[in-house]
Structures are given as structure tokens and as C-alpha cells.
Amino acid sequence: MTSPGASPPTASPPTVSVIMAAYNGAALIGETLDSLAAQTLSDFEAIVVDDRSTDDTLALLRAWPDPRVRVIALDENGGPVRARNRAFAEARGRYIAALDQDDLCRPERFARQVAWLDANPDVALVGSDTGMLSNGVIRPATRHAAHSTPRLVEWLLRIENPLVWSSVMIRADVARRLEPFTRPELLYAEDFDLYHRIVRIGGRVARIDADLLVYRQHEGGASQRYTTTMEASAGRVLAESYADVLGDAAPEAAALVVRHLMARAAPPDRATLHRLGEILVTLQADFLARHACDPHDRRLIRWETARRWAGVARAGLRAGSLSLSDALRTRPQHLGLGYAGFEELIVSRLIGFGRQTARTSVTSGT
């Protein structure tokens, strides 16, 4: 049912519909809604679906003074995916803005993303760079590529999730071609799945290289609490994506990519590192063969792939499961760096790690 305190929709659809699932978020959701009120583009509606909260979330939402915030209270708890899908079903905007109940939009987020989508009609979905808020401090999200193009983002979808869900804006007409909007059976990777499904129906995916969102990292966040479920769901998404390239080997390849590239687990031995390199070479060659990429795109794709493989090798070195000769000898061909480049990537970061360890030992007196 719709909250009695919510204003009815206006006759004219807004430019942006924000969709949000809410559950026991009373401590943080007020700041999230305040960040919407501060948007420089004011032509939006926010559809917040309360998933049968047991705290004061629903009362806070029903008392919210901004008439652009529409509240729907579910009769029973169905989980975040179903709540978000209900919000999407009620959306009237030309663009759909994703937002979780604990993240914060920068004031220019909607204006920048609407302008970008208006100027790039071939792109169906655009995310943004984000800041990471932890213990009261906002830091850059260093894991993602600093500079991107649509082709790079589309390639990175094959080996990781390059977008933060709360930073995403989607063309509503493209989103309505998906049934369902997000799939409940892929809980905690439903956003990753949605990006893949948009690409499969011909939509392009991109990212604005500007910090338009603050992502909260805290113990109550789903990414911290449900890691096992998230990794299993991501593995299913990638196995589907790899099937036409790797056939029966797709599930094994997906599991390795999720475990060592997405979850950053150290490889247990040289054979695992070698197999991961083979998978990356095959996937990258297939992607470059299927997609028109200019020289700049190719350089970015090769460099970012090589950087990620080198990160896996460094994790093995630090964990003691690999030797330096293992890492250098296992270097896969055609990922974009010559031998010297890989040596620099692996050894320089390892030396930095060693120096930091030594400083810590001296400081602690060990």
C-alpha cells in the first residue's frame, strides 16, 4: 500500500525516478534523503519501498516532509530485490536512478548523469566514480580504473563488477525490456546480473569518471554480511556470460575469476595462477574480436587486464603460496605488458609492501 502521508504522483512524469528498498535503516536513511533534497536537478521522484521494517524506518519515511518522496509499505518482508522491483514498477521517470538506503548522492549527481545520457543516446546505463565513507573518513575508490571508456567498462564486466549500484542511472525504456527488472535468485549480485542483461539486449554501459556518490562501508552493509551468497551469485552470472566462449569450462572459469579477481583471494599454487592467466587471455581475445575497439580502448583493456592479473600474482607472493619466479614465469602472453612491465608491476608493489611491513615492525618494536 502507499503511505497515507505520501503525496499522489503529479500529472507530469519527472525526469528521474529514484528507486530504493528500505529495511531497518532508520539510523542512516534520513541522511540519504537529505542528499536527494540537495540535488541541483530538482525534477525527480523518490520511490522508497519499506520491506516490513521492525525499527522506526517506516514512521520516519511517512513523516518525511518532501512531497517528491513516495513511500510504499509492504505487507510482508520479501527481501531487497523484490522491494526494489516494486519501486521500479511504480517509477514514472525517463531515467531510473539506483540508490541504497545508506549511500549519499553528491549534489550534482542527477544533473551530470542526465546530461551525459542525453548526450550519449547509444548508452543505456551510466554509473560514476565514488568516494568510500568509512569511520567518518571519505577516501577515493582505488579499486576501479581511474579512467574509463564504455568499451573498457563493458570488458571489465567480464571479470569484475566495475560499477557501484547506488551510482547507476538507467534509461527507463531499456530497463522495462528486462523481465524481471532484477532477478531475486541472484541475491547480492542482482545489480551485476542486470548490467550483463542490459549488454545482452544491446545496451551499452559506461561510467562517468567523477565522484558523484559516497558509498558507506559499515558492518551492517550487505556486501560485508553476505559475502558467500554474493560470490555464488556472481559466479552464476559469469558462468552464463562465459558459456558461449568456454563451453563446459565456464563454471570453473567463473569460480576462479570470482575467487581471485573479485574476492582477491591469493592463488594457492602456480597452476591456479597459470589457469587464471589462460582464462583471461581467452576472454580478452574473444572480446576484442567481437567488439570494435579503437587503439585507445585496446590499450586500456590490455593494461587494466594485466594490472588485475599482476594483483593476483602479488597476493600469492604476499601469502607465500607463490615465488617471484613462479609469478614471472607464469606471465600470460598478450595481456598488454612486456616482461619488463610485468616485473615492474609485481616487484615494485611487493617492495612497497615489504617496506611498509618493515616500518610496522620497527614501530611495534618487533
Order of alpha helices (4+ residues) and beta strands (2+ residues): beta-alpha-beta-alpha-beta-alpha-beta-beta-alpha-beta-beta-alpha-beta-alpha-alpha-beta-alpha-alpha-alpha-alpha-alpha-alpha-alpha
